[in-house]
Amino acid sequence: MARTVAKKRVTFPGISSRAWEHPADRSALVALRAVPGFDTVLKALAGLFRERKHRLMYLSSAVKVSDRQFAEIDRLLSDATATLDSPKRPELYIRQDPAAVAMCIGMDEPFIVISTGMVDLLDDPDEIRWVIGHELGHAMSGHAVYQTMLFHLLRIADNLGWMPLGGLALRAIIAALYEWSRKAELSADRAGMLVAQDPQVPLRVFMKLAGGASLGKMDTVAFLEQAAEYEAAGDIRDGVLKLMNLERQSHPFSVVRAAEIRKWVESGDYKQIMAGDYPRREDDSKASISEEIKAAAKSYRDGFNNSNDPLTQTARSVGKDFGGAAQNVGQSLADTLTGLWKRFDTSTGATGEPADDTPPDDDPKGDSGKKGKPGK
C-alpha cells in the first residue's frame, strides 16, 4: 500500500512504470522488453549515444545540483526519487539557456538537465517538482532507448529520401515512432503528476509553457476550453492541417497536454494509484503483451469514437473502416518496434556492437519545453 510521509505526501513502494504509462506507450514498451537480448542491445545503443561524453560535457559546462548548489532543487529531486521509489537517484544539472527546456539523457545511467529558462519560468517549487517527476518518469520507463532509435532512423531517412520505396517505408516507421514519442510524453506527464500530487500544478506548467510567466493574466478554465475548441474547430481541412502540424512533433502541444492530464485524473486512474492500487515492478516480467496491445487499441478506439475533430467525425459518418484502422494503431506500433529490435539484435556481433557505429547528433533534444525534430 502507498504510505504517507512528511507533509502528507504519498510514496509508491515498488511502483512499476506501467502505472503511469499511456496505453499506446506501454504496449510498445512491454513488447520490446520481451524481446530476447534487450539488455545487450540497450547497452550497445548506450555506447552509440556516447552517454559518458554527454555527462562529461554537462559536468564541465553546467552546474551539478547538490546540497551545496541549487539546494532546493536537490531536495525536490530527492523527494521525487523517494515518491516514485526509483532504484537510482539520477544526477541533475542546471544549464544556462534562456529557453524553457528540460531533458533526460542517457540509458545506462540517465541524468536530468534543466535550463535556467525553465527554472526562471517556473517560480513555484511544486512546478519544478512536476518537471523533475516528468523527467524521472522518462528515466524509469527507459524512453531514451527509443528516442535514440528515432535519432538513427531520421538520419537514415535523410540519406535515403531520394529512394521512393525506401523513403516511404522509413517515413511510415518514423511517423509511428513520433506517434509513440508523443504518447511517451503523456506518460511522463502522468509520472510528474504522481510526484506533484496536485492537478493544478501541471496545468500551471502548461499555461506558462504556452503563454509565459504572466499566470495572473491567464485563466485555467479558458485555457482548458481551448483544448475543446482546438479539437472541434473548423472543417475537414482543419482536421488535415492538424495532422500536418503534428508531423515530426515529438511532443503534443501544451493545450492538448493539459486536457490529457485532466482526462487522466477524471478517469479515476490517478485516484486509484494514490490509494495504493498500482502495478509493481516485481510483476513486470509477467505483463501480458496481448493485454497491453488490447489496452492500446481500446485507447485509440475510444479516442476515435469520442473525438469531435471534423475529419474524424466525417470518417465515422462515411462508415468506412477508419475506426478499425485507428484501433490497430497501438498493435501496429508495438509490432513495428518489436520487429526493428529483432532485426537490430540479429545484426550485432559477438561483442554486441552494432554494425553501424556512427553516433547520433551530439546535441540531444530538449524535453519538457522544446518540440520537434530530435537533435535540433
N, C-alpha and C positions, 0 to 999 in steps of 0.2 A: 504493500500500500504506500501511496505517496505520503510524505510526512511534512509537517510544517516546522520551519526553523525560525530564526530571528525575523522580526517584522512580518510575521505571518506569511512568509514566502514558502511556497511549496517546492519540494525537490522530488525527483523521479528516479529512485534507485533502479539501476539495471535497465533503464528505458532503451528500447530499440529505436533506431532512426525511422523504422517503419511507422512509428506512431505519428510522425508529422509529415511524412512524405505524401505528396499528391498521388492519387491512384495511378495516373499515367507515368509519373516518375518512378513510383515504387515497383510497378510491373517490370519496367526495364531493368531496374537495379537488381531485383530478385532473380531475374533471368540471367543476368550477367554474373552474379555471384555464384550461380550454379554451374558455370562453365568450368570444366577441369583446367587446372593450370592458371586460374585467375590471378593468384598471388604472384606468380612468376611474371606474368605479363605486366601486372601493376608495377613491379619493381623495374622492369625493363623500360616502361614508359616514364618512370620517375627519373631514370638516367637520361632519357631523351629530353625531358623538361629542364634538365640542368638545375634541379632543385637547390643543390648546395650553392651553386653560383648565385642564384637569386637571393638566398638567405644572406650570403656574404655581402651582396650589393646593398641590401637594406641595413645590415649590421654596420656598414661603413657610411651610409648616406642618410639614414633616418634615425629616429630616437626609439630605442628599445624600452618599452614600458616595463616599469618595475615599481617596487615600493619607494624608490627614490626619484623616479621620473614618471610624471603623469600618474601619481599615486592613486588618484580617484578612479582613473580608468583601469588601473591594475586591480583595484578592489572589485570593480564591476566584472572584469574578466574572471576573477576567482569565483565570484557569485554565479556567473553564467556556467562555468565549468562544474560547479557543485550542483547547480539546479538540474542540468541535463546528465549529471553523473558521467561526464566524459572521462574515458580511460586516460586521456592525455590532456594536459593544460598547454594549449598552443602558445607560442611566443606571439607578441603583438607589437607592431611598430607604428609609430606616428610619422607620417611623411609630409613634408612641406609641399602642398599643392592646393591652390585656391579652389579647384573643382571638388565637389562633394562626392568622394569616391571611397568605397570600402571593398576589400577583396580578400579571398582566401587562396593562398598559393601553396602548391606542393601536394604530394601524395603520400610519401613515406613519413614525413614529419611536417604536416601542414602548419602554416603560420598565417596570421592575420595582419593586414595593413589597412590603416585608416588614415585618410588625408586630413590635414589641418582644416581644409574647407568643410569637411563633414563635421568635425568637432565644433567648429565655429557656428555652423548652421544649426546643429542640434545642441542647444544650450541646456537642455534638461537631462540629468543623469539617466533617467529611465529611457529616454530616446537613444542614448548611447548604449545602454544596456540591451535594447532591442537590436541594434545594429550588430553588437558583439554576438548576441544569440543567433542572429541570422547567419553570420559567418561561421560560427561554431557548428550550426546545423549543416552547412556545406561540408565542413571538415568531417563530421561524424558520418555523413551519408556517402562520402567518397566521391563527390561530384567532380573533383578535379581530374579524375581519370578520364571521364567522358568529354570534359572540356578540352583536354589535350588531344583526344581523338578528333574533335572538331577542328582544332588548330591544323592538324595534318591534312585533313580532308579539304579544308579551304585552300591550302597551298596546292594540293594535287589538282583541285578543280580549276584553279587559276592557270596551272600549267597545261591542262588538258581541255580547256574551254573550247579550243578550236575543233575538237573531235565531237561531232553532233551526238552520236550514241553514247559515247563515254561521258561527255559533258552532261547529258540529260540524266544518266543514271546517277552520277555523282551529285547533281543538284537535288535529285529526289532524296538521296541519303542525307545530304546536308540539311535539306528542309526538315526532314524527320528529326535530325539532331537539334536543330534550332527549336522545333516544337518541344522536344524533351527539355531543352535548356530553359525555356520559359516556364515549364511546369516545375522544373527543379528550383527555380526562383520562388515559386509559390510554396514549395516545400520549406525552403529556408525561411520564408516569411512566417510560417507557422512555428518553426523552431524558435524564432525570435519572439513570437507571441507567448510561447511557453516560458520563456525567460522573463519577459516583461510583465506578464500576468495582469495586463490591463488592456482591453480592446481599444482604448483611446490612444494608447502610445503609438502603435504602428500607423494609425490614422493620421496623427500629427506628423509623423515622419514623412509619409507620402505627400501630405499637403505642403510641407516645406520643400521636399524634392521637386514638387511641381511648381510652386509659387514663391519660394524663397522664405526668408526668416520672419516675414511680417504676418505671423499667425493670427494676430488680433484683427487683421483686415480680411480674414477668410472665415468661412462658415462651414462647419463639419457636415451639416445636413445638405447644404447646397453642393458641397464637394462630392458627396455620395450620389446626389441626384445627377451629377454629370455622368456618372457611370451608366445610369439607366438611359440618359439622353444619348450617350455615345453608342450604346448597343442598338437602340431603336431608331436612331436618326436616319433620315433620308430614304433612298430607294435602293434598288438593286445595284446601281452604280456606286453608291456609298459602301455597300457591302463588299464589292470588289476592291474599292480603294482601301478599305480597312485591311483586307488581306495583303494588298501591296505594301501598305505601311509596315506590316509585321515582317515582311521579307528580310531575312538576315538580322532580325532583332533578337538578341539573346535574353532580353528582359521584357516582361509585359509592361505596359505603360502604367504610370503611378496611379492614375484614377482607377484603372482596372484592378490593380493590386489591392487598393483599398477596399473595393467592392468584394473581391475574392476572400480577403481575410475576414470581412464581416459575414459573408456567407458561411465560412467555416465555423465561426463562433456560433452563429444561429442554427447550424445543423445539429448542434449538441455534442459534436466530437471533442471540442475543446473542453467542455464541462466534464465529459466522461474521463478524459485524461487527467484533468485536475483532481478528480475524485479517486485517482489511483488505478483506473481500469485502462491499461495500455499494454501493448506487446513488449516482451522482454528480449534483450539481446541473446539470452541463453537459448531462445527458441528460434533464432534467425535461420538456422540450418534446416528447420522443419517447415519453413514458409513454403506454401504451395504456389508454384509458378502459374498454374492454371487459374487458381483463385484470384491471384493478383491481376492477371490479364482480364478476367471477368470483371473485376472491380474497375479497371481502367476503361473497359468497354462501356460499362454502366455510366461512368463519369462522362464520357463523350456522348453517349446516348441521351442522358438527362440534359446535358448542356444543349444538345441539338433540339430536343423536344421542347425545352423551356425557353429557347432563345427568342428574343424579339428583333433580332437582326433581319432587315428586309430581305437580304439574299437567302438566309436560312429559311425564313418563312415562305418565300417563293418556292424553294426546293421542296419544302414539306407539301405545299399546296399542289404542286405538279404531280406529286405522288411517285416520284422516281425513287430509286434505291439509294438516294443520297444519305438517308439516315443509316442504312446498313453500312455504308462506307464509313460514316463517322464512327459507328460503333466499333469498327475494326481497326481504327487508328492506333489504339493502345496496343493491340496484339501485333500489328504490323511493325510498330516502333520497337517493341521488345524482340520480335523475330529478326528485324534488321540488325539491331545492335548485337544480338547473340551470334548471328552469322558472321558479323565483322570480327568479333572477338575470336571465334573459332578459326577463321582464316588467318588472323594475326598470330594466334597461338601456334598454328602449324607452320608458320613461316619463320619461327625463331630457331636459332641453332642450339647446340648443346649448352652453350653458356647463357642462353636466354636472351641474347642480344638480338634485336630485330634487324631485318635485312637493310632497312633504310635508317641510318643512324644520324640523319640530318635533324638537328634540333629545331623546335618551333621558334617563332618570333620571341626575341628576348624580352619584349615588353608585354607582360601579362595584362589582360583586360581588367578594368575596374568592375566591381560587382554591384554594390547596393545603389550606386549613383549613376554610373555610365551604362549606356546601352549600345547595341550594335555589334559590329564585327569584332570578334576577339582579337587581341593583339594590337588594337588601334586606339 
